[in-house]
Amino acid sequence: MPMNRRDFLRRTALATGASLLGPAVFGQQLARAAGENDRYFIFCYFEGGWDLLLGLDPRDPVDFPDDAVRETGIQPAYGLLPGQYSRRPIDAGPFRLGPCVGELARMADRFSVVRGIDMSTLTHEVGRRYFITGQRPSGLTARGSSVATLATAGIGADRPVPHLTHLVEAYNADQPPYAGALPVAAVDHLQYILQENLGIPTDIPANVRGALGAYWSRAPDCLPGAGAGIGDLADIYRDNRDRARAVVVEELHRSFQFNTAESAAVRQRYGFGQGQQETPYGRAALAAQALKTGLSRVVSVALSTGLDTHDNTWAGQHSVNLQAGFDALARLITDLAESEAPGGGSFLDKTTIVAFSEFGRTPRLNERNGRDHHLANCALIAGGGIRGGRVIGGSTDIGMGPETIDLATGLPDPAGDALKPEHVLATALASGNVDTAPLRVGPLPALLDFDFQGG
């Protein structure tokens, strides 16, 4: 059983002594107290349905020319992209990637690609919620808890904000309250949430503040075992209060003030200027800072938006937005790989990263020179416990439909099974030693950097 927040603070004396520690030291003490659960997760959402030909499942126009579209149903159309993009797939070493993967092409040994995922839907809400929870929605209604919520519950309540989300839906159907997400509507908002006064100047006179303090010092506390202090609701209240106290005394908000001079190194690493934090690069920085400062263990963030391009904006808009998301992801991976984690090793060694979208886009252009929704999908998975430089699954050379695979090997198999989002998500949970039972499928062994023995 994971230690609850109250017991954790009591045992480590962080409730009274945290103000003497900086954020990095605070994070190290939290990690030491967590023991073997020294794990992190980042779920990166690409909103709108990404083009697989431009990214994770390319085709060479030499083999799939425009004049053969009637036979293949596949039209790379790389020649319509802005001039900075390659007209051929990019050789990334262990596999090929599309022309819009940007900086990811230089680090293919650090991640693996899952191709030919069968989404069984063309609806944004259904596909998105399916990949968030690992369960097919009932109509448009999500079923079960977010996999990020499951991950949070599996590694415990040893962070002030165990589960943070930005522009990604989160659900908690049956997990402990602490595993529920704190949603942040904008990158800039987090700094205010973490301040005692929400960043709002106060004109309350000192004598009034003193009177209020004296009043509250006499108010009865919800102590365990007495009156209102008995029961699960009181435990939740005390747990949330302790978290809020830990955040305030640590002044963690300073690490999320991305416009200050102190954050210049973060802006430079991720490539955004002052006032430009609400971009893929600022969102990636938010995710990294949440882990590195000891604020959170699990973060869900939308790295790329504006991908639902059904007309001729596909060539100039989808390509640019997709590359921005992939570049931000590459910088996030690099940052974690170069940052030492509490207890030794890099943050990337202890973090599982999953990049996903609700579905792919049609391999053939429509009459408006755009792409519509497509049943097949891909995902990217990286980090601790995950083997890099691999491709699992695949799509057909006629219409890019999902191929069935041998789930044990990850290789195409006509007599095999369809790859589903829950297989990817179970693999992510297993890599962090989190129970996969709620997903009702096992992980993909070929992607795990160890022999999986449970869940």
Phi and psi in degrees as a GROMACS rama.xvg file:
@    title "Ramachandran Plot"
@    xaxis  label "Phi"
@    yaxis  label "Psi"
@TYPE xy
-68.7875  145.606  PRO-2
-65.0534  134.534  MET-3
-79.2525  165.23  ASN-4
-61.5937  -40.6408  ARG-5
-63.3307  -47.4384  ARG-6
-64.0335  -38.2037  ASP-7
-62.1686  -46.8009  PHE-8
-65.7019  -38.7059  LEU-9
-64.1301  -42.1265  ARG-10
-72.6937  -31.8585  ARG-11
-100.389  -3.90661  THR-12
62.1161  23.6967  ALA-13
-73.3778  -22.1889  LEU-14
-63.4174  -32.3355  ALA-15
-108.288  -20.79  THR-16
-108.809  -0.44682  GLY-17
-64.7174  -27.0176  ALA-18
-66.2636  -15.2286  SER-19
-86.5627  -4.60621  LEU-20
-111.561  144.356  LEU-21
-78.7481  167.491  GLY-22
-56.4879  -39.1184  PRO-23
-66.6966  -43.5534  ALA-24
-66.2076  -40.7537  VAL-25
-57.3108  -45.5348  PHE-26
-61.9247  -36.6199  GLY-27
-67.1621  -40.3361  GLN-28
-65.7814  -39.8475  GLN-29
-60.126  -44.1505  LEU-30
-65.5576  -40.2653  ALA-31
-63.6089  -39.7707  ARG-32
-66.4303  -29.2261  ALA-33
-71.6811  -19.4828  ALA-34
65.9542  -124.302  GLY-35
-73.774  -16.4115  GLU-36
-84.4709  45.5991  ASN-37
-87.3819  65.7222  ASP-38
-130.941  156.21  ARG-39
-140.282  157.353  TYR-40
-139.589  140.625  PHE-41
-131.813  124.345  ILE-42
-108.539  117.834  PHE-43
-108.006  113.563  CYS-44
-97.0112  132.321  TYR-45
-106.538  104.042  PHE-46
-79.4602  129.666  GLU-47
114.936  -13.6162  GLY-48
96.7179  104.463  GLY-49
-87.0804  154.305  TRP-50
-84.1186  112.819  ASP-51
-69.4449  -32.7384  LEU-52
-65.3393  -31.6938  LEU-53
-83.1287  -14.3233  LEU-54
-125.317  -91.2284  GLY-55
-94.5497  -7.35566  LEU-56
-143.593  72.244  ASP-57
-80.8261  167.316  PRO-58
-135.076  145.072  ARG-59
-81.7543  124.302  ASP-60
-58.8141  -21.5994  PRO-61
-64.1465  -37.8937  VAL-62
-89.3079  -18.886  ASP-63
-131.295  67.3701  PHE-64
-72.706  161.949  PRO-65
-58.7733  -34.085  ASP-66
-75.9279  -2.60354  ASP-67
-110.365  10.8191  ALA-68
-60.7467  -36.1696  VAL-69
-60.2785  -34.1099  ARG-70
-85.1663  -40.0312  GLU-71
-94.0994  -27.2734  THR-72
68.607  14.2881  GLY-73
-124.637  127.029  ILE-74
-134.508  92.5636  GLN-75
-56.3948  -41.323  PRO-76
55.7086  32.2895  ALA-77
-64.2427  -24.5829  TYR-78
-66.6843  -16.2367  GLY-79
-87.1857  -8.56651  LEU-80
-74.2187  158.838  LEU-81
-53.5133  157.441  PRO-82
-61.5118  -21.1899  GLY-83
-74.9432  -8.32537  GLN-84
-98.8339  145.773  TYR-85
-64.2854  149.975  SER-86
-94.0638  4.82109  ARG-87
-134.464  159.341  ARG-88
-57.651  156.998  PRO-89
-99.0691  128.117  ILE-90
-78.6382  105.998  ASP-91
-95.1771  8.55929  ALA-92
104.69  -89.7038  GLY-93
-72.4083  -18.93  PRO-94
-160.717  171.476  PHE-95
-97.752  148.633  ARG-96
-129.451  164.918  LEU-97
-75.0898  168.352  GLY-98
-69.3483  -9.90776  PRO-99
-107.796  18.3291  CYS-100
-81.7994  -11.9553  VAL-101
56.8439  -129.127  GLY-102
-68.3394  -17.1431  GLU-103
-61.3157  -28.183  LEU-104
-61.2322  -22.1278  ALA-105
-88.9517  0.279545  ARG-106
-136.284  35.2073  MET-107
-63.5842  -20.0256  ALA-108
-74.1686  -9.1949  ASP-109
-97.792  -5.0439  ARG-110
-144.262  165.226  PHE-111
-124.768  159.438  SER-112
-118.635  134.927  VAL-113
-108.332  119.175  VAL-114
-112.311  159.146  ARG-115
71.9155  33.3681  GLY-116
-76.0493  129.197  ILE-117
-91.2278  109.063  ASP-118
-84.613  -24.3747  MET-119
56.5159  27.652  SER-120
-158.345  152.772  THR-121
-119.518  14.7994  LEU-122
-103.166  129.357  THR-123
-54.0976  -52.113  HIS-124
-61.4061  -41.1362  GLU-125
-67.844  -48.7725  VAL-126
-62.0645  -43.3131  GLY-127
-62.5471  -48.6067  ARG-128
-70.7146  -29.2733  ARG-129
-62.8895  -45.8383  TYR-130
-76.6148  -20.6605  PHE-131
-78.0739  -37.3882  ILE-132
-104.519  -21.5185  THR-133
76.4791  11.7571  GLY-134
-131.482  138.228  GLN-135
-65.0889  131.11  ARG-136
-63.3453  160.3  PRO-137
-94.9231  103.309  SER-138
65.8765  -122.009  GLY-139
-100.305  0.610082  LEU-140
-89.1175  126.7  THR-141
-63.4294  146.628  ALA-142
-116.837  135.542  ARG-143
78.4723  -173.456  GLY-144
-93.276  154.266  SER-145
-58.054  145.917  SER-146
-63.994  -31.0447  VAL-147
-62.4296  -36.283  ALA-148
-66.9111  -42.1727  THR-149
-60.4872  -41.7296  LEU-150
-62.9781  -41.9519  ALA-151
-62.8262  -45.6923  THR-152
-62.6986  -34.7728  ALA-153
-71.3883  -28.7788  GLY-154
-103.736  -6.29623  ILE-155
96.8726  177.123  GLY-156
-102.757  53.6869  ALA-157
-105.704  23.8775  ASP-158
-131.993  150.438  ARG-159
-56.8132  -41.3257  PRO-160
-125.899  84.977  VAL-161
-56.4918  -33.722  PRO-162
-135.118  114.373  HIS-163
-116.783  136.673  LEU-164
-130.333  146.083  THR-165
-136.331  111.275  HIS-166
63.6646  24.6322  LEU-167
-131.223  132.126  VAL-168
-64.4578  151.133  GLU-169
-142.079  146.505  ALA-170
-135.516  142.465  TYR-171
-135.025  95.4998  ASN-172
-91.6693  -31.4088  ALA-173
-152.038  18.0989  ASP-174
-107.401  167.719  GLN-175
-57.7923  150.285  PRO-176
-54.7054  -37.4675  PRO-177
-62.4465  -22.6534  TYR-178
-77.7385  -13.5205  ALA-179
-64.4222  151.91  GLY-180
-84.0146  146.783  ALA-181
-94.0838  109.626  LEU-182
-83.908  140.298  PRO-183
-122.407  121.276  VAL-184
-74.8163  -25.4033  ALA-185
-145.805  150.588  ALA-186
-55.0034  -40.9  VAL-187
-68.8552  -20.1051  ASP-188
-72.1713  -28.0939  HIS-189
-61.2817  -37.7541  LEU-190
-59.527  -33.651  GLN-191
-77.4282  -38.5706  TYR-192
-60.8564  -32.0592  ILE-193
-84.8014  -0.561229  LEU-194
-98.7221  147.711  GLN-195
-60.9074  -37.6426  GLU-196
-103.248  18.275  ASN-197
56.7581  22.8516  LEU-198
76.0046  9.15317  GLY-199
-98.1184  122.205  ILE-200
-60.2168  142.69  PRO-201
-118.619  140.751  THR-202
-107.36  19.1909  ASP-203
-67.1185  123.975  ILE-204
-60.5409  154.318  PRO-205
-60.5025  -38.5914  ALA-206
-67.5213  -32.7287  ASN-207
-69.7516  -42.8479  VAL-208
-59.9179  -39.9899  ARG-209
-64.8227  -39.9869  GLY-210
-65.169  -41.6838  ALA-211
-62.7813  -41.1443  LEU-212
-62.7491  -40.9632  GLY-213
-64.661  -38.1172  ALA-214
-64.4733  -48.5021  TYR-215
-67.9488  -26.9087  TRP-216
-68.4488  -23.6357  SER-217
-91.7677  -13.2988  ARG-218
-68.2576  138.606  ALA-219
-65.6491  139.554  PRO-220
-90.6394  156.298  ASP-221
-83.58  69.2013  CYS-222
-72.2514  147.04  LEU-223
-58.3463  136.918  PRO-224
83.1409  9.65598  GLY-225
-139.153  121.878  ALA-226
51.7762  -122.364  GLY-227
-67.4193  -11.0147  ALA-228
-80.2924  -0.615057  GLY-229
-94.661  133.297  ILE-230
119.017  165.246  GLY-231
-64.3242  -38.3453  ASP-232
-62.6368  -40.7787  LEU-233
-65.2212  -37.8425  ALA-234
-62.0419  -41.7155  ASP-235
-63.466  -41.7507  ILE-236
-60.3453  -48.8114  TYR-237
-63.8545  -39.0591  ARG-238
-61.5458  -47.3138  ASP-239
-65.3741  -37.8636  ASN-240
-64.2697  -42.9249  ARG-241
-62.979  -39.2647  ASP-242
-63.1253  -46.7275  ARG-243
-60.6948  -40.9038  ALA-244
-62.8063  -43.5976  ARG-245
-62.1674  -40.9098  ALA-246
-64.1618  -46.345  VAL-247
-65.9623  -47.2233  VAL-248
-68.5928  -24.0846  VAL-249
-84.1862  -12.7571  GLU-250
52.9549  42.4319  GLU-251
-64.417  -17.9784  LEU-252
-59.2662  -25.8564  HIS-253
-62.2866  -29.2206  ARG-254
-76.3571  -7.40556  SER-255
-117.804  14.367  PHE-256
-90.7912  80.5932  GLN-257
-72.8365  -6.75198  PHE-258
-95.3209  -2.09251  ASN-259
-86.4499  165.518  THR-260
-63.9261  -32.9061  ALA-261
-64.9959  -21.8161  GLU-262
-97.4111  12.567  SER-263
-59.0473  -39.0386  ALA-264
-66.2183  -37.3748  ALA-265
-65.5565  -45.3649  VAL-266
-60.7674  -40.9458  ARG-267
-66.9304  -41.3237  GLN-268
-62.3171  -40.3912  ARG-269
-95.982  -10.1988  TYR-270
78.5239  43.0446  GLY-271
-135.008  152.124  PHE-272
-95.4708  178.189  GLY-273
-60.8682  134.51  GLN-274
80.5585  5.17524  GLY-275
-115.944  25.5298  GLN-276
-74.2725  -20.8733  GLN-277
-85.7201  62.372  GLU-278
-138.517  169.433  THR-279
-53.2423  -35.032  PRO-280
-73.0581  -40.3765  TYR-281
-66.4569  -36.5377  GLY-282
-68.92  -38.1661  ARG-283
-64.0997  -40.125  ALA-284
-63.8456  -38.8108  ALA-285
-57.6317  -46.858  LEU-286
-61.8538  -45.3702  ALA-287
-65.2846  -43.5504  ALA-288
-63.7014  -36.3187  GLN-289
-60.5605  -38.8714  ALA-290
-75.6586  -47.4089  LEU-291
-70.0115  -28.2667  LYS-292
-86.456  -6.53822  THR-293
84.653  14.3398  GLY-294
-76.3244  -45.2298  LEU-295
-139.444  160.342  SER-296
-108.812  -25.0422  ARG-297
-128.438  127.505  VAL-298
-133.092  134.483  VAL-299
-116.365  131.102  SER-300
-146.216  140.29  VAL-301
-86.7362  106.777  ALA-302
-79.2788  -36.4054  LEU-303
-128.825  139.767  SER-304
-130.515  171.587  THR-305
73.1811  31.9019  GLY-306
-96.0443  -3.34944  LEU-307
-85.1628  74.3597  ASP-308
-106.957  108.491  THR-309
-101.327  -3.47078  HIS-310
-127.586  -158.687  ASP-311
-71.5222  1.1944  ASN-312
-72.9467  -10.882  THR-313
-54.5783  -49.1686  TRP-314
-63.7389  -48.5703  ALA-315
-92.2661  -23.6778  GLY-316
-99.6737  -50.6766  GLN-317
-60.4672  -43.4051  HIS-318
-60.2794  -45.8153  SER-319
-68.7293  -44.642  VAL-320
-65.3042  -37.963  ASN-321
-65.4039  -46.3867  LEU-322
-63.1974  -38.2711  GLN-323
-59.8104  -41.5916  ALA-324
-65.0103  -42.7269  GLY-325
-67.7356  -39.1172  PHE-326
-63.5629  -41.8531  ASP-327
-62.6975  -40.0756  ALA-328
-63.338  -42.2916  LEU-329
-61.3777  -41.526  ALA-330
-69.9266  -33.4598  ARG-331
-63.6274  -46.1653  LEU-332
-60.7285  -43.8571  ILE-333
-63.7049  -44.1918  THR-334
-59.2634  -48.2558  ASP-335
-64.9291  -36.2442  LEU-336
-67.5806  -28.8115  ALA-337
-98.1448  2.45945  GLU-338
-110.066  126.957  SER-339
-74.5078  133.891  GLU-340
-92.3674  154.9  ALA-341
-55.8304  135.187  PRO-342
88.8551  -0.749362  GLY-343
100.148  160.624  GLY-344
78.7678  174.082  GLY-345
-91.6473  163.004  SER-346
-62.7754  -33.4528  PHE-347
-64.6572  -33.0487  LEU-348
-61.8771  -22.9432  ASP-349
-116.821  7.72393  LYS-350
-121.435  133.319  THR-351
-99.9884  129.523  THR-352
-116.478  130.236  ILE-353
-123.492  125.665  VAL-354
-110.58  131.98  ALA-355
-151.417  165.093  PHE-356
-139.439  172.794  SER-357
-74.9631  -25.5649  GLU-358
-173.87  179.674  PHE-359
-93.6972  -167.63  GLY-360
-122.997  154.132  ARG-361
-56.2203  137.821  THR-362
-72.1821  -10.0928  PRO-363
-114.922  135.664  ARG-364
-66.1735  144.337  LEU-365
-85.055  -174.061  ASN-366
-69.1388  -11.1588  GLU-367
-102.889  14.3828  ARG-368
60.3109  35.5599  ASN-369
-126.663  -174.623  GLY-370
-127.583  141.837  ARG-371
-97.4603  -168.189  ASP-372
-80.1872  142.732  HIS-373
-131.872  142.943  HIS-374
-67.4151  -30.9223  LEU-375
-78.212  152.423  ALA-376
-146.312  171.373  ASN-377
-135.941  168.752  CYS-378
-148.873  157.729  ALA-379
-119.534  138.248  LEU-380
-137.804  138.116  ILE-381
-150.37  169.339  ALA-382
107.056  -163.505  GLY-383
-62.7003  134.856  GLY-384
81.6673  -1.36696  GLY-385
-113.435  132.124  ILE-386
-76.3627  134.081  ARG-387
-93.559  165.732  GLY-388
73.169  25.59  GLY-389
-121.65  154.663  ARG-390
-120.847  127.251  VAL-391
-113.109  133.549  ILE-392
76.7584  -173.272  GLY-393
-177.851  171.405  GLY-394
-120.848  155.189  SER-395
-73.9024  156.882  THR-396
-85.2295  3.44178  ASP-397
-119.693  102.879  ILE-398
77.6084  2.32763  GLY-399
51.684  44.9745  MET-400
-79.0934  158.443  GLY-401
-66.2182  133.581  PRO-402
-89.2993  147.467  GLU-403
-79.1489  152.254  THR-404
-135.971  163.524  ILE-405
-81.0683  111.598  ASP-406
-63.3896  -24.4007  LEU-407
-73.828  -36.5229  ALA-408
-104.661  -22.5416  THR-409
81.8851  4.8205  GLY-410
-92.2584  148.076  LEU-411
-55.9704  139.868  PRO-412
-153.136  113.188  ASP-413
-56.4073  -26.1306  PRO-414
-97.838  11.4447  ALA-415
-87.8717  -157.411  GLY-416
-112.65  157.224  ASP-417
-75.877  137.638  ALA-418
-78.2175  132.666  LEU-419
-123.963  162.26  LYS-420
-54.6823  -35.9972  PRO-421
-64.1566  -26.0264  GLU-422
-67.1035  -41.3738  HIS-423
-65.6638  -44.9656  VAL-424
-68.783  -36.8032  LEU-425
-64.0166  -36.7939  ALA-426
-63.7207  -41.4104  THR-427
-62.0777  -47.471  ALA-428
-62.2987  -44.1021  LEU-429
-61.9877  -35.9835  ALA-430
-62.9877  -25.6371  SER-431
-101.674  14.6677  GLY-432
60.1736  39.3759  ASN-433
-108.713  140.558  VAL-434
-57.4308  128.777  ASP-435
-97.2899  -0.790142  THR-436
-55.3296  -38.7056  ALA-437
-59.6261  -21.5547  PRO-438
-87.6439  -11.926  LEU-439
63.8981  17.4673  ARG-440
-139.784  159.307  VAL-441
-90.2114  170.203  GLY-442
-75.1143  174.038  PRO-443
-91.7811  104.49  LEU-444
-57.2663  -32.6197  PRO-445
-65.4237  -17.9079  ALA-446
-94.9389  -15.9174  LEU-447
-84.9987  138.379  LEU-448
-89.2183  27.4728  ASP-449
-164.097  170.199  PHE-450
-85.0283  115.162  ASP-451
-75.582  132.985  PHE-452
-126.271  26.3928  GLN-453
-178.581  -167.326  GLY-454
